[in-house]
Amino acid sequence: MDLRLGTDDMKLPRELQYIENSLKPQRSTDARLDGRVCVITGTTSGVGYEAAKRLAQGGAELVMICRNQEKGRQVQNELTRDYGVKADLFIADFQALDEVRKAGLAIKEKYRRIDVLINNAGVFSKRRRLTPDGHEMTFGVIHLASFLLTRLLMAPLKQGAPSRVLFISSEAHRFTGLNLNDLDWRKRPYLGMFAYAAAKIAQIHTAHVFADQFQGDGVTFNIMHPGAVRSNIGMNNGLIYRLYSRYILNLFLKDPAESGEAIYYLAADPSLEAVTGKFFNQTIEEEPAWYAVKPGLTQAVWDRSEALVEPYMEGCG
Ligand SMILES: NC(=O)c1ccc[n+]([C@@H]2O[C@H](COP(=O)([O-])OP(=O)(O)OC[C@H]3O[C@@H](n4cnc5c(N)ncnc54)[C@H](OP(=O)(O)O)[C@@H]3O)[C@@H](O)[C@H]2O)c1
């Protein structure tokens, strides 16, 4: 009897199938994105940097949103030099929703049509920190900023139809649920990994509503875990965490180029043109945790997110 993980004789329960999927060979594509406008956030390191390079290699015109001008310029120069593509740069710190609004409006003004939007920028914090807007930082940067940006860019995305939006999520969303009564962790002891998971869950819920709302407009919305890969995530958590990450954690993590390849597949492969509202473990479709798709909660998360970003949508239609 064959008892290898993933065979019919040894199938993991549904909630653990992500472990099995992480071990499967991933898909890639030869499809090209020549001249297609791809907006991507957080390209200065890790997953976003590798995805930007892969998109440029595939001929895409890059529109990057980064918070650090100097690092952003370096990537911009590298992409134009190495791949001969157009690479534009907008600066915004996603902790400040007003900066997200300004970048979103500036992009909308300059680009009438967007083919792909990749919401990648993310952060992990061991300590509870608040954004200038008063939101718990991971929730603000990962969820509220990407939610607002996506809403701001809907008009050019519809113009670009068939167009695609990808939310870079994480299997870490399986660690815990989302407490709508305490989004900013004022009432409970803060746990960084749980706050990170909660932000990713909010993103999954709202991605599903986006997918339903824009079903007839030719804009797809999918969510993906980019793999467990070496990056700078968490490096803002002090020397001990940095040493742990660099010398221990990194031994178990994969090359972020794999994430870039997976993102490219989801952004470019023709087979996915009409696929929407799905969660992918890199390139393999799977079910997210049940509480990330819990009926009743999805609309509540959408409504709350909409209310929180409403002041920054003023005058945007
Ligand atoms: N690495 C993994 O194993 C893994 C696993 C699952 C999911 N993910 C997800 O993958 C995405 C990318 O993470 P990564 O691992 O590549 O981490 P990373 O190397 O730290 O890259 C994060 C990117 O987001 C940017 N960013 C962080 N805070 C920002 C802010 N306030 N405003 C604007 N940009 C900001 C960073 O800019 P700076 O360079 O200026 O800091 C950087 O470009 C995240 O959504 C993360 O949750 C990663």
The ligand as an ORCA input file, in Angstrom:
! r2SCAN-3c Opt
* xyz 0 1
  N       7.725     35.501      3.104
  C       6.823     34.567      3.325
  O       7.138     33.405      3.635
  C       5.361     34.902      3.213
  C       4.427     33.889      3.491
  C       3.089     34.182      3.377
  C       2.669     35.432      2.965
  N       3.586     36.420      2.713
  C       3.079     37.737      2.273
  O       3.832     38.189      1.171
  C       3.762     39.609      1.114
  C       5.165     40.156      0.926
  O       5.921     39.882      2.095
  P       7.451     39.466      2.079
  O       7.563     38.187      2.793
  O       8.005     39.607      0.735
  O       8.049     40.575      3.083
  P       9.093     41.739      2.855
  O      10.338     41.244      2.237
  O       9.189     42.425      4.172
  O       8.358     42.696      1.808
  C       7.257     43.461      2.196
  C       7.065     44.605      1.230
  O       5.985     45.412      1.732
  C       6.462     46.740      1.926
  N       5.818     47.395      3.058
  C       5.872     47.034      4.363
  N       5.212     47.941      5.107
  C       4.764     48.882      4.262
  C       4.047     50.086      4.430
  N       3.688     50.538      5.637
  N       3.728     50.810      3.338
  C       4.105     50.410      2.102
  N       4.816     49.291      1.882
  C       5.132     48.542      2.953
  C       7.959     46.592      2.187
  O       8.606     47.837      1.978
  P      10.024     48.194      2.687
  O      11.090     47.526      1.872
  O      10.073     49.682      2.640
  O       9.965     47.647      4.081
  C       8.302     45.524      1.159
  O       8.414     46.065     -0.110
  C       3.108     40.058      2.407
  O       1.745     40.354      2.179
  C       3.223     38.839      3.311
  O       2.214     38.798      4.279
  C       4.928     36.179      2.822
*
